[in-house]
Amino acid sequence: MRKLWVAVAVAALAVTAGCLGGGGGPTDQQLAENATYDWDRETDVRVNVTGGEYSVVAAVDNQSDVKLASSDGFGGRNPLPISAVQFRYPNGTTVDAEDIDVSTANSRTVVTFPADNGTFAYTASAGGRQVTVPVGFEGSHELVLPAGMRVSFPVFGVVEPPGYQKTVEDDRVHARWDSLDGGTIDAKYYLERDLFLFGGTAGVLSVAALGGVVYYRLRIRRLEDEREDAGLDLEK
């Protein structure tokens, strides 16, 4: 019983921390990190996932700021710890963290742009085989997964929200939405060779199970024959 109460108390503390915005948000060192962004894109927002991180390059159209948050897993939210922030003016001039105001408020990371029009870019962490990206800008979106990753097989792969068009270009899955205006983009993906390994393992286990069934049926049949030869068949 004591262990149960301890577990409940820990969960309550975690929930409270999430509701109060327990995450500290990005540091000055994170915001000032270097990154090289591809400013050319076919959609308003492009999310490029590479290994354990992702980058976002988004069109800023009459928008003075953006608010970004991550879920704490208990229904609360924390400021998104972004890094390597950059802003590109329409004339091509690019500025970094020194000219971009980043703060935290109401459990969110608040980025105030140096101009209402341009392009904003940042980097954030992604999981090993999954990513969650808050949608902070309206318009068309594109999600590009790491090379070799796939999402076609249910359970192992999924992309949300639905309503996207999927293509594979240069061994990378591209998911495109005509329009998004809130929520999150969530993706869970797998290496194609891992799926083959899983299928091979499942096949071996199935063959082994079938072989076991056949073996035991033959064993039972042999025992029945030995019993009959010994005159122990009581039904006769």
N, C-alpha and C positions, 0 to 999 in steps of 0.2 A: 504493500500500500504506500509505503514511504517513497519507493521508486516512482510510483505512478504520480504522486503529487509533485515530485521533483521534475518529472517530464512535463507535466502541465505547466508548472511555473516557468520552465525554460521556454516552452512554446509561447506563453503569454508575453514574456519579455521580448521574444523575437518579433511577435506581432506588434507590440508597442513600439519597438525600435523602428520597424518599417513604417508605421503610421506617423511617427514623429520625424521621419526622414533621417534614419540613422547613418546613411551613406554620406561621406564627406564631400563628394563631388570631385572634380578634377583639380589638380594642383597646378601651380604656375609652371613647374618643370614639365608636367605633362602637356600643358597647352603650348609650350614653346618648343616641343620636340619637332625634329625635321621630318618631312614626308614629301614624296613626289606624287602629285596627283595628275590624272589624265582629265583635263578640263573639257575635252571633246566628248560628246555623248549624244545619243539619239532621243533620250527621254529627259523629262524635267529633273528627275532624280535617279542617280545611278549608285547602286550599292555593290561594291566589289569585295568579295570575301576571299581572303588569302590566308590559309592556315588558321592561326589562332587570333586573327583580327579581321576587321572589315573597315573599309573607307566609304564615306558618303560624299558625293559631289552633287550639290543641289542648286537649282536655279532660284534666285531670290527675286521675286517680282512684287514690288510695292509691299514689302514685308520688312518691318524694322527689327524683329527678333524671332527667336525660335526657342521653345521650351522642350527639353529632352529628359526623359526619366526611364529607369529600368525597374522591373518588378523585383520585389524581395522574396517572392515565393510564398508569402503569407497574405496576399491581397493588398499589401501596401506598395509603396514605391520609393525609390531612392534617386538622387541626382545621377545622371549618366556620366561616368568618368571618361570624358572624351579627351583626345590629345591631338597635337599637331594641327591646330586650327589655322585655316587660311581663308582669305576673302579675295576674290578677283573682281576688279571693277570692269564695266563693259569695255573700257579701252584697253584691257589686257594687263593693267597694273595689278600686282598681287601684293597683299600685306599679310602679316602674320599676327601672332598673339599680342604684340605690342599695341596694335591698332584695333583689336577686337575686345570688347568688354564681355567678360564671362563671370557670372555670379551664380549663386544658388538661392532659390526661394521656393517655398511650398514644396519641398522635396523634389525639386527639379533643377536641372542645369539650365540657366537662362543665358543665351548668347544674344547680345545686342550688336547688330551689324554696323559697320561704319557708313553704310549707304543703304537705301531702300531697294536698290536694284544691283544685281551682280550675280556672283556665284560663290557659294560657301562650301567649304570642305572640312571634314574632320575624320579622325580615326578612333575606333573603339574596339574592345575585346570581343572575340567570338569563342564559342566552345569548340572542342575538337571536331565534332561531327554535327554541330547545330549552331544556329545563330538566331538572335532576336533583335530586330531593328525598329526603334520607334519611328513612326511616320510623323515628321514635323512639318512637311511641306505638301502642298496640294499639287495635283497634276499627275502625269504619267511617271511610272516607276519601273526600274529594271534591277533585278537581282542577278548577280553573276557569281556562281559557286566555284570553288577551287577545281583545278584540273583533275579529271578522273572521277569526280563525285557524281552520283546519280540520285534521282528521287522517284523513279518510276515504280519501284516495287513497294506496295503498301506495307505499313508497319515500320519498315526500315527507312523509308523516305516519304517526306510530306512537305508541302509548301502551302502556307496560308498567308493571306486570305485566298479563297478560290477566285476563279474568273481570270486567270492569267493565260498567256500564250507562252508555250515552252519550245525552245530550240536548243540544239547543241552545236556550238561553234568552237573550233580549235580545242575540242575535248572538254569544253566547259559548258555547263547548263546555264542557259539564260531564261529567266522568267520575267515576263513583262505584263504590266497592268496599264490599261488605258487611263485610269484615274483612281487615285487614292487620296483621302483627305484626313486620315486619322487612324488610331489603333497602332498595330505593329505588323511587321512582316516577320513571319516565323518560318524557319526551314530546318528540316532534319534530313541528313543525307548520308550516303554510304559510298565506299569505294566499290567499283564494279567487280573487281577481283575478289573482294570480301564476300560478295553475294554468291559468286561461283564456289568459293571455299565453303560457305554455309550450305549451299546446295549439295556439294560433294559429301560433306560430313553427314547431312541429313540422309543422303542416299546410302552411305555406308551403314549408318545406324538402322535404316529400314531393312537393308539386306540382312544385317546381323539379327534383327528381330525376327524376320521371316525364317532365317535359318534355324533360330532357336525354336520357333513353333514347329517346324518340320521335324527337327531332332526329337523333341518331346513326344510328338505324335507317333513317330516311328518307335520310340522307346516304349510307349504305352502299348502299341500293337505287338511288339516283341514279348512284353510281359504277359499280354493276353494269350499269345500263342504258347508260351512256356507253361502258363497255368492250365491251358486246355490239354497240353500233352501230359501234364502230371495228373490229369483226372480231377482237377479242382474246380472245374466249371460247374457251378451249382445249378445253373439254369437247365442243364441237360439231365 
